Each structure stands twice: as structure tokens, then as C-alpha cells.
Amino acid sequence: MSQGPSRNPDTVANRPLIVLSIMTATVMNSLDTTIANVALPHIQGSVSASADQITWVLTSYIVAAAIMTPMTGWLAGRYGRKIVFMISIAGFTFASALCGIAGSLAEIVGFRLLQGVCGAALIPLSQAVLLDIYPREKHGQAMAVWGMGAMLGPIMGPALGGWLTENYSWRWVFYINLPFGVLSFLGFFLFLHEGRAANHRKLDFTGFLALSLGIGALQLFLDRGQQKDWFSSPEIWVEAMLALLGFYWAVVQTLGAAQPFINREVLRDKNFLVCTAVGFFINILLFATLALLPPMLENLMGYPVVTTGLVTAPRGFGTLLSMFVVGRMVGRIDTRLIILSGLILTAISLWQMTHVNLQMSANLVVFAGLSQGFGVGLVFVPLSTVVFSTLDPRLRTEAAGLYTLVRNIGSSVGISVLQSILTQKTQTVHADLIRHVRPDNPTFRAFAPPGWTLSTPHGLAFIDAEVTRQAAMISYADCFKFMLTIAFVAMPMVLLMRPPRQAPAKGEVHAVE
């Protein structure tokens, strides 16, 4: 095997600069998961695309990144993490520049595909390298630093993307990656030293193809299901069948192949599987909330974009604060207790959000967001430590790729399921409320404000809009109740985790790869 980075004295001496390079790459990649969302309407007008076509700007990136993420372990083992890291950063930065200068929909979708392919390895590699350049007793602090970069991007992305789009152009949501990419590339080139890769495990192309089919079809199914009204569309049926076929084929190949694409040693680690499942649920809670809140505040409460950013900002502050604190707690307090405390805080915040209404003040969103942000930070950092604590260090890179993949699928599942629940609930509640809007209903007559008349088209339109608004707010509350249930489901799973092994005695060599 190759000499791991933490065995190299130069790497240890350059540790702060390597961490800075890792943080730069992590922020760049995680920022891109949400920053382009707010620019879609501007991109749509610029490239003359329809509402259905423009979503491919997001879908292409998500699908490409999902397919390539499991390849991280094999590529790093074959060519070395430094080489893969540098190629990924260079490719991601170059693709970002191409996205910025794109003049047509076909160009930007193609460049986003390239961006997803190159960026897939950045998150798992950054996590694996950080764990290797720090001794085990400092893994909690290392994951706290990494978590700040991984969580800062998705939280700050919408606000930053909106500001850049409004003040400059949608192209700057891609150009902003260029300085990050250049600095990160130079940092790894100059400061990360790693021995030659000696893992020449043959690529199980059949397994990779099967998993790619399953992941790609699943991501398309989740991303386009709401637009196509789910199983009323033949396209969604085809994608669902291909996803099932791909995952079934991948399972058969993993169980039967001599050297499967997914290493069976990783899957035998029960602690890794439990932590990965919890990570799946946590990403549902985090990204579904990020997807639901801005439309609720802007469309129902009438908040401008800037105010929405200010109201939701405490969520990010809570996450950063908890990560700063929890890095010093890991190793001193039972990690499972920290994770459980974070889930309880998250559940409390979701319970607060079940009381949303059209008369609420911004304080409810601010304090619930602060509580959830702190709770997510308490879960994210120790979970990122425990998930690898019982694995052989040589499996870290491959396990990090699989862990990242499952978390990303959780994000996609959460957003798709919650958006579907929101749409269906709004229709159901609207139909129920509208039945009570009639002249012979004394409650309607008593509380109907001026202008609520059933005798004119303008009055009917006004009433329908208000009923839709009320129905949507009730549906948002139901969505938060659903997420509260997910938080409760995840809590018992914490009891199945194994705490990290004790740090090695002083003077003991920290074996890596």
C-alpha cells in the first residue's frame, strides 16, 4: 500500500495549509449544491429555455455527481488521492468557468455534467484526508472543521446566489468558484505529500455500470417526479423500473463478484451501516427544511429575498457555533449522547415549526432555525467521526464515498418527498376549506373582510387566492410534522452505534494506509 499522508513528516508540518486547502475545496463544492437554484429564472431568460428544460441545469449536476461519487475509492486507490484531488479541483474549476460563459441551454447542461463528474470526489476525499493527517484523538476537531465547510455552503448558497444574481449576473454564481479552485489546487500541489498508490484492484465495471444505472435513474425519478405528476407519467415509470433494476443488479454483483465494485469489507461493518442510515435521515431534515423555508416566507408571508436571508441566517450561525463547541466535546463525552442531544434539539425545532401560521412573527423562524442549526451541528460532527471509527483506515476513502453518496440521496429523497406532500396537502386542504366558503355559513359571514364577495369574478378570485394561501400554510405545518416523525425514527438508531475507539497511547504510531 502507499504511504499515507499522515506518515509523511512534510505533510504533518504543512497540516494547517492542507486544512485550509481542504476547507476551500469543501466550501466550493458544497456551495455549488444550492447557489445555482436562485439563479434559475435568470438563466432561463438568458438561454430562452422553458420551465421544464431549465431544471436540467440542476438535474445534470446532481445525476453526474451521484454516479461518480462511488468511484472515489477506486480512483484514489489506483492513482493516489493527491492526483485525484488535483484533477477534480482543476476540472471543477474549469467547468465552472465554462458554465459562466455558456450561451445556450445545451452548453450549460453539458458543462454542469462535467462539473458534477469532477466535483463528485471532493467531499469524500477531503473527509478522508483530514482523518488521516490528524491522530485519532483529534478526529472530532478535524470533523468539526470539515463540517463547517460542508454545511456552510448549502446554508449560505441561496443568499449569496441571490445577491450575486441581483447585483451582477447569474454568471457570477459560477465565476465565484474560480478563486476558490485556484487557491485549493495550489495548496494541494505544494503542501500535500503522499506516497505512490499501490492498490491495483481491478475495476468491477459491471458493478459500476449497475450502480450507475440505479443511482442515475433514481435521481431522475426524484428530481422530475413532481414536475411529471409522478406515476401518471410514462417517463417516471421507466425511471423507477430502471432504478430498481440497477440496484438489484448491483446487489447481485456485490454479493457474487470476486472483487466487487463496492468493497464487501465496508458493508460488513455494522457501525458504518448504522451511522450511514442516520446520515441519510439527517440530510432529509436539513435539506428539506432549506428547500421549504424560503418559498414559505417569500410567497406566503411576503418577505423580500433579503429579509428571507436574514431570517434564515441564524440556522447557519447555530450550526457553526455547535460545530465549534462539539469538536472539543468528542472524545470527552459519549459520542452517542452528543448525537442524541442534537436529534432532540432538532425535534424541538421541528415541533416549533409545526405551529407556523400566517400571523406569526419572524421570531418563530429565527429561534426554531437557531435551535435546529445547533442540533444539526451536534449530530453532523460526531456522526462524521463515529462512522469511520470501526473501519480499517485503508477503507476510509471508499467508505467516505459511499457515506457521501447515501447522504446525497437522502437530500434528494427529502426534497422530493416533502415537495410532493406539500403539493398534495395543499390541494386536499384547499378542497376542504373551500366547501365552507358560502353565504349561508355564519362563520364565513362573521370573519370575512371587505371585498370577500361571492357575487363578482374579482371577489371570487380574491377568496380563492386567500384560501390557497391558508391551505398552503397548513400544508407547510404538516410537512414539519412529517420531518418531526423522521427525527423520532432516527433517535433509537443512535443506540446501535459503537463509540469511537480510545485514542492510542502516547508515542504509538498512527497507522494510516
C-alpha positions, 0 to 999 in steps of 0.5 A: 500500500502507499504511504499515507499522508499522515506518515509523511513528516512534510505533510504533518508540518504543512497540516494547517495549509492542507486544512485550509486547502481542504476547507476551500475545496469543501466550501466550493463544492458544497456551495455549488449544491444550492447557489445555482437554484436562485439563479434559475429564472435568470438563466432561463431568460438568458438561454430562452429555455422553458420551465421544464428544460431549465431544471436540467441545469440542476438535474445534470449536476446532481445525476453526474455527481451521484454516479461518480461519487462511488468511484472515489475509492477506486480512483484514489486507490489506483492513482493516489488521492493527491492526483485525484484531488488535483484533477477534480479541483482543476476540472471543477474549476474549469467547468465552472468557468465554462458554465459562466460563459455558456450561451445556450441551454445545451452548453450549460447542461453539458458543462454542469455534467462535467462539473458534477463528474469532477466535483463528485470526489471532493467531499469524500476525499477531503473527509478522508484526508483530514482523518488521516493527517490528524491522530485519532484523538483529534478526529472530532476537531478535524470533523468539526472543521470539515463540517463547517465547510460542508454545511456552510455552503448549502446554508449560505448558497441561496443568499449569496446566489441571490445577491450575486444574481441581483447585483451582477449576473447569474454568471457570477454564481459560477465565476465565484468558484474560480478563486476558490479552485485556484487557491485549493489546487495550489495548496494541494500541489505544494503542501500535500505529500503522499506516497505512490498508490499501490492498490491495483484492484481491478475495476468491477465495471459491471458493478459500476455500470449497475450502480450507475444505472440505479443511482442515475435513474433514481435521481431522475425519478426524484428530481422530475417526479413532481414536475411529471405528476409522478406515476401518471407519467410514462417517463417516471415509470421507466425511471423507477423500473430502471432504478430498481433494476440497477440496484438489484443488479448491483446487489447481485454483483456485490454479493457474487463478484470476486472483487466487487465494485463496492468493497464487501469489507465496508458493508460488513461493518455494522457501525458504518451501516448504522451511522450511514442510515442516520446520515441519510435521515439527517440530510432529509431534515436539513435539506428539506427544511432549506428547500421549504423555508424560503418559498414559505416566507417569500410567497406566503408571508411576503418577505423580500429575498433579503429579509428571507436571508436574514431570517434564515441566517441564524440556522447557519450561525447555530450550526457553526457555533455547535460545530465549534463547541462539539469538536472539543466535546468528542472524545470527552463525552459519549459520542452517542449522547452528543448525537442524541442531544442534537436529534432532540434539539432538532425535534424541538425545532421541528415541533416549533415549526409545526405551529407556523401560521400566517400571523406569526412573527419572524421570531418563530423562524429565527429561534426554531432555525437557531435551535435546529442549526445547533442540533444539526451541528451536534449530530453532523460532527460526531456522526462524521467521526463515529462512522469511520471509527470501526473501519480499517483506515485503508477503507476510509476513502471508499467508505467516505464515498459511499457515506457521501453518496447515501447522504446525497440521496437522502437530500434528494429523497427529502426534497422530493418527498416533502415537495410532493406532500406539500403539493398534495396537502395543499390541494386536499386542504384547499378542497376542504376549506373551500366547501365552507366558503358560502353565504349561508355559513355564519362563520364565513359571514362573521370573519370575512373582510371587505371585498370577500364577495361571492357575487363578482369574478374579482371577489371570487378570485380574491377568496380563492387566492386567500384560501390557497394561501391558508391551505398552503400554510397548513400544508407547510405545518404538516410537512414539519410534522412529517420531518418531526416523525423522521427525527423520532425514527432516527433517535433509537438508531443512535443506540446501535452505534459503537463509540469511537475507539480510545485514542492510542497511547502516547508515542504509538504510531498512527497507522494510516494506509 
